[in-house]
Amino acid sequence: MASKRTAKKPDFEQSLKKLETIIEHLESGDLPLEKAVKEWEAGMKLRDSCEKILAETQQKVDILINRNGDEDPEDFDAS
C-alpha cells in the first residue's frame, strides 16, 4: 500500500519570518546580483503565500461573523 503524502500548508509566522530575513539580506546591499535576484524571487513567493493565508483567514472570519448574525462587524481597535 502506497503511503499518502500530504503537502503541509506553509505556516504564516514561519513564512513571514523568512520574508523578513530575505528583506534584511536584500537591504544590506552585500549580495551579488544573481543571489539578490534569487532572494527577491523567493521573497515574492513568500509574500504571495502570506497574502493567500491572510485572505483565507479573512474569509473564515467573515463566515463566522455572518453565522453569528452580526451583519456589520465593528472596527477593531487594538489600543
mmCIF file of the C-alpha atoms, coordinates in Angstrom:
data_MODEL
# 
_entry.id   MODEL 
# 
loop_
_atom_site.group_PDB 
_atom_site.id 
_atom_site.type_symbol 
_atom_site.label_atom_id 
_atom_site.label_alt_id 
_atom_site.label_comp_id 
_atom_site.label_asym_id 
_atom_site.label_entity_id 
_atom_site.label_seq_id 
_atom_site.pdbx_PDB_ins_code 
_atom_site.Cartn_x 
_atom_site.Cartn_y 
_atom_site.Cartn_z 
_atom_site.occupancy 
_atom_site.B_iso_or_equiv 
_atom_site.pdbx_formal_charge 
_atom_site.auth_seq_id 
_atom_site.auth_comp_id 
_atom_site.auth_asym_id 
_atom_site.auth_atom_id 
_atom_site.pdbx_PDB_model_num 
ATOM 1  C CA . MET A 1 1  ? 0.000   0.000  0.000  1.00 0.00 ? 1  MET A CA 1 
ATOM 2  C CA . ALA A 1 2  ? 1.492   3.343  -1.032 1.00 0.00 ? 2  ALA A CA 1 
ATOM 3  C CA . SER A 1 3  ? 1.783   5.942  1.667  1.00 0.00 ? 3  SER A CA 1 
ATOM 4  C CA . LYS A 1 4  ? -0.274  9.026  1.078  1.00 0.00 ? 4  LYS A CA 1 
ATOM 5  C CA . ARG A 1 5  ? 1.829   12.188 1.269  1.00 0.00 ? 5  ARG A CA 1 
ATOM 6  C CA . THR A 1 6  ? 0.055   15.361 2.138  1.00 0.00 ? 6  THR A CA 1 
ATOM 7  C CA . ALA A 1 7  ? 1.618   18.696 1.400  1.00 0.00 ? 7  ALA A CA 1 
ATOM 8  C CA . LYS A 1 8  ? 1.772   20.747 4.564  1.00 0.00 ? 8  LYS A CA 1 
ATOM 9  C CA . LYS A 1 9  ? 0.490   24.262 4.198  1.00 0.00 ? 9  LYS A CA 1 
ATOM 10 C CA . PRO A 1 10 ? 3.127   26.869 4.903  1.00 0.00 ? 10 PRO A CA 1 
ATOM 11 C CA . ASP A 1 11 ? 2.891   28.379 8.360  1.00 0.00 ? 11 ASP A CA 1 
ATOM 12 C CA . PHE A 1 12 ? 2.181   32.117 8.231  1.00 0.00 ? 12 PHE A CA 1 
ATOM 13 C CA . GLU A 1 13 ? 4.557   33.052 11.026 1.00 0.00 ? 13 GLU A CA 1 
ATOM 14 C CA . GLN A 1 14 ? 7.402   30.968 9.575  1.00 0.00 ? 14 GLN A CA 1 
ATOM 15 C CA . SER A 1 15 ? 6.851   32.407 6.110  1.00 0.00 ? 15 SER A CA 1 
ATOM 16 C CA . LEU A 1 16 ? 6.771   35.939 7.485  1.00 0.00 ? 16 LEU A CA 1 
ATOM 17 C CA . LYS A 1 17 ? 9.991   35.368 9.431  1.00 0.00 ? 17 LYS A CA 1 
ATOM 18 C CA . LYS A 1 18 ? 11.718  34.014 6.294  1.00 0.00 ? 18 LYS A CA 1 
ATOM 19 C CA . LEU A 1 19 ? 10.449  37.018 4.336  1.00 0.00 ? 19 LEU A CA 1 
ATOM 20 C CA . GLU A 1 20 ? 11.830  39.403 6.957  1.00 0.00 ? 20 GLU A CA 1 
ATOM 21 C CA . THR A 1 21 ? 15.210  37.654 6.750  1.00 0.00 ? 21 THR A CA 1 
ATOM 22 C CA . ILE A 1 22 ? 15.236  37.961 2.965  1.00 0.00 ? 22 ILE A CA 1 
ATOM 23 C CA . ILE A 1 23 ? 14.406  41.660 3.233  1.00 0.00 ? 23 ILE A CA 1 
ATOM 24 C CA . GLU A 1 24 ? 17.292  42.170 5.656  1.00 0.00 ? 24 GLU A CA 1 
ATOM 25 C CA . HIS A 1 25 ? 19.672  40.405 3.241  1.00 0.00 ? 25 HIS A CA 1 
ATOM 26 C CA . LEU A 1 26 ? 18.484  42.487 0.310  1.00 0.00 ? 26 LEU A CA 1 
ATOM 27 C CA . GLU A 1 27 ? 18.643  45.754 2.244  1.00 0.00 ? 27 GLU A CA 1 
ATOM 28 C CA . SER A 1 28 ? 22.209  45.031 3.353  1.00 0.00 ? 28 SER A CA 1 
ATOM 29 C CA . GLY A 1 29 ? 23.371  45.504 -0.231 1.00 0.00 ? 29 GLY A CA 1 
ATOM 30 C CA . ASP A 1 30 ? 26.075  42.882 0.262  1.00 0.00 ? 30 ASP A CA 1 
ATOM 31 C CA . LEU A 1 31 ? 24.612  40.251 -2.060 1.00 0.00 ? 31 LEU A CA 1 
ATOM 32 C CA . PRO A 1 32 ? 25.912  39.662 -5.568 1.00 0.00 ? 32 PRO A CA 1 
ATOM 33 C CA . LEU A 1 33 ? 23.319  40.483 -8.222 1.00 0.00 ? 33 LEU A CA 1 
ATOM 34 C CA . GLU A 1 34 ? 22.473  36.868 -9.065 1.00 0.00 ? 34 GLU A CA 1 
ATOM 35 C CA . LYS A 1 35 ? 21.970  35.967 -5.390 1.00 0.00 ? 35 LYS A CA 1 
ATOM 36 C CA . ALA A 1 36 ? 19.904  39.131 -4.833 1.00 0.00 ? 36 ALA A CA 1 
ATOM 37 C CA . VAL A 1 37 ? 17.592  38.216 -7.719 1.00 0.00 ? 37 VAL A CA 1 
ATOM 38 C CA . LYS A 1 38 ? 17.114  34.692 -6.335 1.00 0.00 ? 38 LYS A CA 1 
ATOM 39 C CA . GLU A 1 39 ? 16.379  36.103 -2.876 1.00 0.00 ? 39 GLU A CA 1 
ATOM 40 C CA . TRP A 1 40 ? 13.920  38.583 -4.382 1.00 0.00 ? 40 TRP A CA 1 
ATOM 41 C CA . GLU A 1 41 ? 12.118  35.770 -6.257 1.00 0.00 ? 41 GLU A CA 1 
ATOM 42 C CA . ALA A 1 42 ? 11.911  33.705 -3.059 1.00 0.00 ? 42 ALA A CA 1 
ATOM 43 C CA . GLY A 1 43 ? 10.597  36.756 -1.227 1.00 0.00 ? 43 GLY A CA 1 
ATOM 44 C CA . MET A 1 44 ? 7.880   37.321 -3.803 1.00 0.00 ? 44 MET A CA 1 
ATOM 45 C CA . LYS A 1 45 ? 6.740   33.699 -3.459 1.00 0.00 ? 45 LYS A CA 1 
ATOM 46 C CA . LEU A 1 46 ? 6.627   34.060 0.325  1.00 0.00 ? 46 LEU A CA 1 
ATOM 47 C CA . ARG A 1 47 ? 4.713   37.330 0.024  1.00 0.00 ? 47 ARG A CA 1 
ATOM 48 C CA . ASP A 1 48 ? 2.160   35.665 -2.249 1.00 0.00 ? 48 ASP A CA 1 
ATOM 49 C CA . SER A 1 49 ? 1.847   32.777 0.199  1.00 0.00 ? 49 SER A CA 1 
ATOM 50 C CA . CYS A 1 50 ? 1.311   35.139 3.133  1.00 0.00 ? 50 CYS A CA 1 
ATOM 51 C CA . GLU A 1 51 ? -1.287  37.139 1.209  1.00 0.00 ? 51 GLU A CA 1 
ATOM 52 C CA . LYS A 1 52 ? -3.156  33.932 0.373  1.00 0.00 ? 52 LYS A CA 1 
ATOM 53 C CA . ILE A 1 53 ? -3.146  32.802 4.000  1.00 0.00 ? 53 ILE A CA 1 
ATOM 54 C CA . LEU A 1 54 ? -4.411  36.215 5.127  1.00 0.00 ? 54 LEU A CA 1 
ATOM 55 C CA . ALA A 1 55 ? -7.188  36.213 2.510  1.00 0.00 ? 55 ALA A CA 1 
ATOM 56 C CA . GLU A 1 56 ? -8.308  32.713 3.550  1.00 0.00 ? 56 GLU A CA 1 
ATOM 57 C CA . THR A 1 57 ? -8.276  33.729 7.199  1.00 0.00 ? 57 THR A CA 1 
ATOM 58 C CA . GLN A 1 58 ? -10.315 36.858 6.420  1.00 0.00 ? 58 GLN A CA 1 
ATOM 59 C CA . GLN A 1 59 ? -12.900 34.688 4.660  1.00 0.00 ? 59 GLN A CA 1 
ATOM 60 C CA . LYS A 1 60 ? -13.129 32.427 7.701  1.00 0.00 ? 60 LYS A CA 1 
ATOM 61 C CA . VAL A 1 61 ? -13.614 35.415 9.988  1.00 0.00 ? 61 VAL A CA 1 
ATOM 62 C CA . ASP A 1 62 ? -16.298 36.827 7.690  1.00 0.00 ? 62 ASP A CA 1 
ATOM 63 C CA . ILE A 1 63 ? -18.123 33.480 7.691  1.00 0.00 ? 63 ILE A CA 1 
ATOM 64 C CA . LEU A 1 64 ? -18.002 33.291 11.481 1.00 0.00 ? 64 LEU A CA 1 
ATOM 65 C CA . ILE A 1 65 ? -19.301 36.841 11.820 1.00 0.00 ? 65 ILE A CA 1 
ATOM 66 C CA . ASN A 1 66 ? -22.181 36.099 9.452  1.00 0.00 ? 66 ASN A CA 1 
ATOM 67 C CA . ARG A 1 67 ? -23.038 32.875 11.316 1.00 0.00 ? 67 ARG A CA 1 
ATOM 68 C CA . ASN A 1 68 ? -23.479 34.853 14.489 1.00 0.00 ? 68 ASN A CA 1 
ATOM 69 C CA . GLY A 1 69 ? -25.879 37.230 12.770 1.00 0.00 ? 69 GLY A CA 1 
ATOM 70 C CA . ASP A 1 70 ? -23.684 40.283 13.145 1.00 0.00 ? 70 ASP A CA 1 
ATOM 71 C CA . GLU A 1 71 ? -24.024 41.803 9.693  1.00 0.00 ? 71 GLU A CA 1 
ATOM 72 C CA . ASP A 1 72 ? -21.997 44.939 10.469 1.00 0.00 ? 72 ASP A CA 1 
ATOM 73 C CA . PRO A 1 73 ? -18.744 43.967 12.177 1.00 0.00 ? 73 PRO A CA 1 
ATOM 74 C CA . GLU A 1 74 ? -17.268 46.657 14.369 1.00 0.00 ? 74 GLU A CA 1 
ATOM 75 C CA . ASP A 1 75 ? -13.851 48.092 13.621 1.00 0.00 ? 75 ASP A CA 1 
ATOM 76 C CA . PHE A 1 76 ? -11.076 46.500 15.607 1.00 0.00 ? 76 PHE A CA 1 
ATOM 77 C CA . ASP A 1 77 ? -9.281  48.943 17.883 1.00 0.00 ? 77 ASP A CA 1 
ATOM 78 C CA . ALA A 1 78 ? -6.071  47.418 19.246 1.00 0.00 ? 78 ALA A CA 1 
ATOM 79 C CA . SER A 1 79 ? -5.271  50.368 21.504 1.00 0.00 ? 79 SER A CA 1 
# 
